[in-house]
Every structure is written in structure tokens, then in C-alpha cells.
Amino acid sequence: MIRYISQKQLPLEGFDTPPGMILDPNNRWVKLRDCLPWDELSESYYKTLCSRLGRPAKDARIVIGAVIIKHKLSISDEETVEQIRENPYLQYFIGLKGFQAKAPFASSLLVEIRKRMGQTVFDEFHEAIIETVEPRRTKKSVKASDDENDDDVSNSGEVGSSDTATAMETEQSLADEPPRNHGKLIRDATVAEQAIRYPTDLGLLNEARELSERIIDELHAKSNRPQKKKPRTYREIARKAYPSLVKLRRPSNRKRRAVIRQQLQFLQRNLNHIEAMLTEYPPGTPIPLPNWLLRRYWVLPHLYRQQYEMYT
């Protein structure tokens, strides 16, 4: 259940601290708190919750602040809770009304939060923070350029003929320089695109079988005897067998071994057909296959032998 309270900024003077404790307004966590769009982040976080059912959830400000602290300091869940419990600046950052010696939540809550948020919510967080920070950076850069222009105008009356010549030479040298690069460079590894997949045994066998079927099609299309019937590959049966296991959430070992054995049989049959089709080309005759497909064919027998040894 959602109980949302607008995250208006609590002034540092209103934060309840023990007697004798004075907080520094220039602390990094105080400045970071003022920069973040808490309302937009809370709205994205509450999309994953139900507004009517369930027990009241933790305040989004506490949850989001704890996640930011964990990733900014690169610490564990338990250490995150301990740092928040001991540090008044961190308690002010996550939106507590005052300093407290008791932990605001258990460390196991962070695990559930990560499962609940998912990649979509993190992407929305990223966009909201960028939309908030970019206009501030633009205003600062424009203000700095205006100040520089004002300085140039005020000093222009004092420039003599020699200074004018020097300025013209400087402008000419700048015009001869190549243009500088523009744009943004993403350096955070957490947002870098990935094209890496986990090489499972069944996935490798399925890909090898599909490559062998394509090799058979290429050799048959460019054969010297096109009227000869193309070898049977049982590709329709093989295509149905592979997703029948992949779609299962928790397939048993017996089911997995049965599908792997089936894919091994399909691949072995296709390799035998390819060897028989290659006998039509005498030694020294080029094989009518693209280079990339020929290189993959050289790998297929080694892959089959390795997978068969692991299966047996």
C-alpha cells in the first residue's frame, strides 16, 4: 500500500540533532539532497506498488536514498544500514526528521527493493536525474560565458593597435585549428550496452545445428547434381525441441539431458551429410561456401566432440 507524502526539502536547520551537534551546510550529502528530483524518483518507484492493497510500504525517500548511498559508496547492504545508523548526514539525506540511533530498516529490505525496482525503474531514475541536472549545467555555462564577454567588453577600450594586431593573429590561429569533438561520453559501466550471452550447452548445440543446416542448403544449391534430393535434416522437429526446454522455468536434469541428446543426434546426422556432400569436390577444388561459413564449419566437429564427451 502506498502512503505518499510530497518530498519537499526539509531545511538543515529543521533537522533534529543531539545537543552540541552542528551540521555543516556544505557537506556533500546536504548538497546532493538539494540536487535530486525526489518527487519524480518517488513517482517512478511507486509504479511498482499497489495503491490499495498490502501493508504500508517504506517511504520512497528512505528507499531511494539508501540505494543511492549503497551504490555511491560501493558497500554491502549491511554496511549501508550501519553507515546510515551512525551518520546524521546520511539520515538527513534519506529524509528522516531527526537523528536516531536505531536503524531505519533491516538490511534484507534492500534485496527486496532491487527485485521490485528492476531495470525499468533504474532507467527512469537515470532520465529524471539527467533532466534535472542538465538545465543547471547549461545555466552555469551561459553565466560563465556572459561574465567572460563582459570582461572582454570592459577591457576593449584599453587595447591599442599592437593589441589589436595580436588579437587578429590569435583569431587566425584559432580558425586554422581543427574543430573539437562534441557530444557525451558514457563512462559508467552500469549503463553500457552489452552484447554478451551466457554460452549454455544447449544453446551452443542449437546454434551449431542451425549452421549445419545452412551449410547443407548452400552445398545443395551449388551442387553439380541439383536434381539429387537434398539430405533430410529434421529441422522442423529440432526447432520445436529446443524451445520446449528453454521455455520451462526450472527444467529437470532428465529433461535437459534428453533434449541435449536429441540435439547431438541432429548435429551428428547433419555433419555426416555434409561430409558426404563434400566428397563430390576433388582435393584442391574450392568449396562453394562463404569464408565466414567455412570457418564455422571447421569448428562444428570440435564442438560436437566436446559436447558429446561432456554428455557421456
C-alpha positions as CSV (number, residue, x, y, z in Angstrom):
1,M,0.0,0.0,0.0
2,I,1.2,3.5,-0.9
3,R,1.2,6.3,1.6
4,Y,2.9,9.1,-0.4
5,I,4.0,12.4,1.1
6,S,5.4,15.1,-1.2
7,Q,9.2,15.3,-0.7
8,K,9.6,19.0,0.0
9,Q,13.0,19.9,1.1
10,L,13.4,19.9,4.9
11,P,15.9,22.7,5.8
12,L,19.0,21.7,7.5
13,E,18.1,23.9,10.5
14,G,14.9,21.9,11.0
15,F,16.8,18.6,11.3
16,D,16.7,17.4,14.9
17,T,20.2,16.6,16.2
18,P,21.5,15.8,19.6
19,P,22.7,18.7,21.7
20,G,26.1,20.0,20.7
21,M,26.0,18.6,17.2
22,I,26.2,21.2,14.4
23,L,25.8,20.1,10.8
24,D,27.8,21.6,8.0
25,P,25.6,23.0,5.2
26,N,28.5,22.5,2.7
27,N,28.5,18.7,3.3
28,R,28.4,16.6,0.1
29,W,25.2,14.8,1.2
30,V,23.5,18.0,2.0
31,K,24.3,19.4,-1.4
32,L,23.3,16.1,-3.2
33,R,20.0,16.1,-1.4
34,D,19.2,19.5,-2.8
35,C,20.1,18.5,-6.4
36,L,18.0,15.3,-6.7
37,P,14.3,15.4,-8.0
38,W,12.8,13.4,-5.2
39,D,9.2,13.7,-6.3
40,E,10.0,12.3,-9.8
41,L,12.0,9.5,-8.4
42,S,9.3,8.6,-5.9
43,E,6.7,8.6,-8.7
44,S,8.8,6.1,-10.7
45,Y,9.3,3.9,-7.6
46,Y,5.6,3.8,-6.7
47,K,4.7,2.5,-10.1
48,T,5.7,-1.0,-8.9
49,L,3.4,-0.9,-5.9
50,C,-0.4,-1.2,-5.4
51,S,-2.1,1.9,-4.1
52,R,-4.9,0.0,-2.2
53,L,-3.7,-3.5,-1.2
54,G,-1.0,-4.7,1.1
55,R,0.7,-3.2,4.2
56,P,2.1,0.3,4.1
57,A,5.4,0.4,2.3
58,K,8.5,2.2,3.4
59,D,8.7,5.9,2.4
60,A,10.1,6.1,-1.1
61,R,12.6,8.8,0.0
62,I,14.2,6.4,2.5
63,V,14.3,3.6,0.0
64,I,15.8,5.6,-2.9
65,G,18.2,7.4,-0.6
66,A,19.5,4.1,0.8
67,V,20.0,2.7,-2.8
68,I,21.9,5.9,-3.8
69,I,24.1,5.6,-0.7
70,K,24.9,2.0,-1.3
71,H,26.0,2.5,-4.9
72,K,27.8,5.7,-4.3
73,L,29.9,4.3,-1.5
74,S,30.1,0.8,-3.1
75,I,29.4,-1.0,0.1
76,S,27.3,-4.1,1.1
77,D,23.7,-4.0,2.3
78,E,24.7,-4.5,6.0
79,E,27.3,-1.8,5.8
80,T,24.8,0.6,4.2
81,V,22.4,0.2,7.1
82,E,25.3,0.7,9.6
83,Q,26.5,3.9,7.8
84,I,23.0,5.3,7.9
85,R,22.6,4.5,11.5
86,E,25.8,6.2,12.5
87,N,25.9,9.2,10.2
88,P,23.5,12.1,10.8
89,Y,24.2,13.5,7.3
90,L,23.0,10.2,5.7
91,Q,19.9,10.3,7.9
92,Y,19.2,13.8,6.7
93,F,19.8,12.7,3.1
94,I,17.2,9.9,3.2
95,G,14.6,12.2,4.6
96,L,14.5,11.4,8.4
97,K,13.2,14.2,10.6
98,G,16.0,13.9,13.1
99,F,19.0,11.9,14.2
100,Q,18.2,8.4,15.6
101,A,20.4,5.7,16.9
102,K,18.2,2.9,15.7
103,A,18.5,1.6,12.1
104,P,15.6,2.8,9.9
105,F,15.2,-0.6,8.3
106,A,16.7,-4.1,8.0
107,S,19.4,-4.8,5.5
108,S,17.3,-7.6,3.9
109,L,14.9,-4.9,2.7
110,L,17.5,-3.8,0.1
111,V,17.3,-7.2,-1.6
112,E,13.5,-7.0,-2.0
113,I,13.8,-3.4,-3.2
114,R,16.2,-4.4,-6.0
115,K,13.9,-7.2,-7.1
116,R,10.9,-4.8,-7.0
117,M,12.5,-2.0,-8.9
118,G,14.1,-3.8,-11.8
119,Q,16.0,-2.2,-14.7
120,T,13.0,-0.2,-15.9
121,V,12.8,1.9,-12.7
122,F,16.5,2.4,-12.7
123,D,16.3,3.8,-16.2
124,E,13.6,6.2,-15.2
125,F,15.7,7.3,-12.3
126,H,18.6,8.0,-14.7
127,E,16.4,10.1,-17.0
128,A,14.9,12.1,-14.2
129,I,18.3,13.0,-12.7
130,I,19.7,14.0,-16.1
131,E,16.6,16.2,-16.9
132,T,17.2,17.9,-13.5
133,V,20.9,18.4,-13.7
134,E,21.4,19.3,-17.3
135,P,19.5,22.7,-17.2
136,R,21.6,23.7,-14.2
137,R,24.8,22.9,-16.0
138,T,23.6,24.9,-19.0
139,K,22.7,28.0,-16.9
140,K,26.1,27.9,-15.2
141,S,28.0,27.6,-18.5
142,V,25.9,30.5,-20.0
143,K,26.5,32.6,-16.9
144,A,30.3,31.9,-17.1
145,S,30.4,32.9,-20.8
146,D,28.5,36.1,-20.1
147,D,30.9,37.1,-17.4
148,E,33.8,36.5,-19.8
149,N,32.1,38.6,-22.5
150,D,31.6,41.4,-20.0
151,D,35.3,41.4,-19.1
152,D,36.3,41.5,-22.7
153,V,34.0,44.5,-23.4
154,S,35.2,46.4,-20.4
155,N,38.9,45.9,-21.5
156,S,38.3,46.6,-25.2
157,G,38.8,50.4,-24.8
158,E,42.3,49.9,-23.4
159,V,43.5,47.8,-26.3
160,G,45.9,49.6,-28.6
161,S,46.9,49.0,-32.2
162,S,49.5,46.4,-31.2
163,D,47.0,44.5,-29.1
164,T,44.5,44.6,-32.0
165,A,47.1,43.0,-34.3
166,T,47.8,40.3,-31.7
167,A,44.1,39.6,-31.3
168,M,43.8,39.2,-35.1
169,E,46.7,36.8,-35.2
170,T,45.1,34.8,-32.4
171,E,41.8,34.6,-34.2
172,Q,43.5,33.5,-37.4
173,S,45.4,30.7,-35.5
174,L,42.1,29.6,-33.9
175,A,40.4,29.5,-37.3
176,D,43.2,27.2,-38.6
177,E,42.7,24.7,-35.7
178,P,40.6,21.6,-36.4
179,P,37.1,21.7,-34.8
180,R,36.9,20.0,-31.4
181,N,34.7,17.0,-30.8
182,H,31.3,17.4,-29.3
183,G,28.8,15.1,-27.6
184,K,28.6,13.0,-24.5
185,L,30.7,10.0,-23.5
186,I,29.1,7.4,-21.2
187,R,31.7,6.1,-18.8
188,D,29.6,4.4,-16.3
189,A,29.8,0.6,-16.9
190,T,26.3,0.1,-15.4
191,V,24.7,1.8,-18.4
192,A,27.0,0.4,-21.1
193,E,25.2,-1.8,-23.6
194,Q,26.1,-5.4,-23.5
195,A,26.1,-7.9,-26.4
196,I,27.3,-10.9,-24.3
197,R,25.3,-14.0,-23.7
198,Y,26.0,-17.0,-21.5
199,P,27.1,-20.0,-23.6
200,T,25.0,-22.8,-22.4
201,D,25.5,-26.3,-23.8
202,L,22.0,-26.5,-25.3
203,G,22.3,-23.0,-26.8
204,L,25.7,-23.9,-28.5
205,L,24.2,-27.2,-29.9
206,N,21.2,-25.4,-31.3
207,E,23.3,-22.8,-33.0
208,A,25.7,-25.4,-34.4
209,R,22.7,-27.4,-35.7
210,E,21.3,-24.3,-37.5
211,L,24.7,-23.6,-39.0
212,S,25.0,-27.2,-40.3
213,E,21.5,-26.9,-41.8
214,R,22.6,-23.7,-43.6
215,I,25.7,-25.4,-44.9
216,I,23.7,-28.2,-46.3
217,D,21.4,-25.7,-48.1
218,E,24.4,-23.9,-49.6
219,L,26.1,-27.0,-50.8
220,H,22.9,-28.4,-52.3
221,A,22.1,-25.1,-54.1
222,K,25.6,-25.1,-55.7
223,S,25.9,-28.8,-56.3
224,N,26.9,-30.2,-59.6
225,R,23.9,-32.5,-59.4
226,P,21.0,-30.2,-58.4
227,Q,18.5,-32.9,-59.4
228,K,19.7,-35.0,-56.5
229,K,17.4,-35.0,-53.5
230,K,18.6,-32.8,-50.6
231,P,19.5,-34.7,-47.4
232,R,16.8,-34.8,-44.7
233,T,17.7,-32.8,-41.6
234,Y,14.5,-33.0,-39.5
235,R,14.9,-29.3,-38.9
236,E,11.2,-28.8,-38.0
237,I,11.4,-31.3,-35.2
238,A,14.7,-29.9,-34.0
239,R,13.3,-26.4,-33.9
240,K,10.4,-27.5,-31.8
241,A,12.5,-29.5,-29.4
242,Y,14.8,-26.6,-28.4
243,P,12.2,-24.1,-27.2
244,S,10.3,-26.8,-25.5
245,L,13.1,-26.9,-22.8
246,V,14.1,-23.2,-22.9
247,K,10.6,-22.0,-22.1
248,L,10.5,-24.1,-18.9
249,R,11.2,-22.1,-15.8
250,R,13.0,-24.9,-13.9
251,P,13.6,-27.9,-16.3
252,S,14.7,-31.2,-14.7
253,N,18.1,-32.7,-15.4
254,R,16.4,-35.7,-17.0
255,K,14.5,-33.4,-19.4
256,R,17.6,-31.3,-20.2
257,R,19.8,-34.4,-20.9
258,A,17.1,-35.8,-23.2
259,V,17.0,-32.6,-25.3
260,I,20.8,-32.4,-25.4
261,R,21.0,-36.0,-26.6
262,Q,18.4,-35.2,-29.3
263,Q,20.4,-32.1,-30.5
264,L,23.6,-34.1,-30.6
265,Q,21.9,-36.7,-32.8
266,F,20.6,-34.0,-35.1
267,L,24.0,-32.4,-35.4
268,Q,25.8,-35.7,-36.0
269,R,23.4,-36.5,-38.8
270,N,24.0,-33.2,-40.4
271,L,27.7,-33.4,-40.2
272,N,27.6,-36.9,-41.8
273,H,25.5,-35.4,-44.7
274,I,28.0,-32.5,-45.1
275,E,30.9,-34.9,-45.3
276,A,29.1,-37.0,-47.9
277,M,28.3,-33.9,-50.0
278,L,31.9,-32.6,-49.8
279,T,33.1,-35.9,-51.4
280,E,31.8,-34.5,-54.7
281,Y,34.7,-32.0,-54.7
282,P,38.1,-33.5,-55.5
283,P,41.1,-32.4,-53.5
284,G,42.3,-28.9,-54.4
285,T,38.8,-27.9,-55.7
286,P,37.5,-24.8,-53.8
287,I,34.4,-25.5,-51.7
288,P,31.5,-23.2,-52.7
289,L,30.9,-21.7,-49.3
290,P,31.5,-18.2,-48.0
291,N,34.6,-17.8,-45.9
292,W,32.7,-17.0,-42.7
293,L,30.5,-20.1,-43.1
294,L,33.5,-22.3,-44.0
295,R,35.4,-21.2,-40.8
296,R,32.4,-22.0,-38.7
297,Y,32.1,-25.4,-40.4
298,W,35.7,-26.2,-39.2
299,V,34.6,-25.5,-35.6
300,L,31.4,-27.7,-35.7
301,P,33.2,-31.1,-35.4
302,H,35.2,-29.9,-32.4
303,L,32.1,-28.5,-30.8
304,Y,30.3,-31.8,-31.3
305,R,33.1,-33.8,-29.9
306,Q,33.4,-31.6,-26.8
307,Q,29.6,-31.7,-26.1
308,Y,29.4,-35.4,-26.6
309,E,32.3,-36.0,-24.1
310,M,30.5,-33.8,-21.5
311,Y,27.2,-35.6,-22.1
312,T,28.7,-39.1,-21.8
